[in-house]
Amino acid sequence: MTGRLHGDDGIATPVEMMYLLIFCLVAVLFIGFLGRLQAAGVEVTNTAQAAARVASQAPNSSVAQQAAEDLVAASSLTARCGGGARVRVTWTPSSSGAWQGGSVTTQVSCTVHNRSLTGVWAPGSRTVTMSDTQPIDRYQR
């Protein structure tokens, strides 16, 4: 029968606790990174929806493009994006080929640096792209 050593009480040593502490800190930073990335995605989605809505209220496609660009430039998204947000507007004509009665789609892209997502230095960046489609009122003037 082997006896238990007197120095082995089953308590974690300081070295093991340091490994646990480092793991917990990395896990907290990673969870914060995922949360901020999700928040950036929500902000891009909201901006894409608003840009599509404002574009759908425009009288023609060129005014719609300018209205969507103006909205994105005025949004809080420009502060989050490295190099500014990009917007692309496409439209599908109605069955008669007219602007009214069709639909407009906006695609908003934002390149976010990883260091702004983690709160500490991190290399690289992520591009968040969202789009939204809105119907164009058939009876608008």
N, C-alpha and C positions, 0 to 999 in steps of 0.2 A: 504494500500500500504506500503510495507516495503522499507525502504531506505537503501542505501549502506553505510556501515561503512566507516569512514574516513581512517582507517588504512588498508583497503583492496583495494589495487590498482591493483590487478591481477598480481603482479610481483612475480616470483619464489623466494622462500626464500633460504638462504644459505644452509640449510639442504637438500632441494630438489636438489640443484645444486651439492652437494656432492654425493648424490645417482646417479645422472646422470654421474658425473665424474668417479665414481667407475665402473659403467656399461660400459662406453666407454673404460676404461683401460682394463677390462676383455675381451671385444669384440676385441680389438686390439691384445691382447696376443693370443686369440683363433684363429684369422685370421692368425697371424704369425705362430702358431703351424701347422695349416692346410697347409700353404705354404711350410714350411720346410719339413713336411711329404710328400708332393707331390714331392718336390725336391729330397728327399731321394729315392722315388719310381722311379723317372726318372733316377737317377744315377744307381740304381740296374738294371733297364731295359737295359740301355746302356751297362753295364758290362755283363749282360747275353747274349746280342746280340753279343758282341765282343768275348765272350768265346765260344759261339756256332760256330761262324765263324772260329775261330782258331782251334777248335776241328774238324770241318769238313775238314780242310786241312791236318789233320794228316794221316799217312799211316795206322794206326790201332787203335783199341779202347783204348788200354792201353796208347799209346802215346797221344791220344786225351784227356784222363782224365788228364794226367800230364800237357799238354799244357793249358788246361782250368784252372787248379789250379794255374799255374804259372802266367797266365794273371790276374786272380782275385787277387792274392797276390801282383802283381805289380801295380794294379789300385789304384786310390785315395779312393776307397770304404773301404779299410781296416782302414783308419783313422776315418771314420764315424761309423763303426760298432763296437759295444761292443763285444769283444772276437773274432773279425775277421769275415770275410764273409765265408760262406760255399757254396761249389759248388758240384753239383751232375750231372754226365753225363750219359745219357742213349742213346742207339742207336737202330735203327730199320734196320735190314738187307734188302738188295735189294731182288727182287723176286728170284734171284738165291742163296740167302743166304750169299752173300759176303758183305764186308765192303763198297766197291765202289758201288755207285748207291743207297745206303740206305740214312738214315737221322740220324742226331745226335741232341739230345735235351739237353740243359744245364738248370739247375735250380739253381739260385743264391739266397741265403737267407742272410739277414742282420738284426741283432737285434739292434735297435736304441733306446737309452735311451731317455725318454721323456724330461729330462732336457736339452739335446742337441737340442731338437726341439723347446722348448718354450723360451729358453734363460734365464729362471729362474728355480728355483727348482720345480720339478714336479715328483711325484713317478711313478714307473713302466717303461715299455718299450714296444716298438712295433716291431713286426717282419715283415719285408717287403720281400716278395718272388716273384720273377719273373722268367719266363722261356722263352726260344726261341728255335726254331727248324730250322736247316739249312740242305739243301741237301748236300750229299757227292758226289763230282764229280765222275762220272762213269769212266772217262778216266784218272784219276790222277795216277801218278806212285809213 
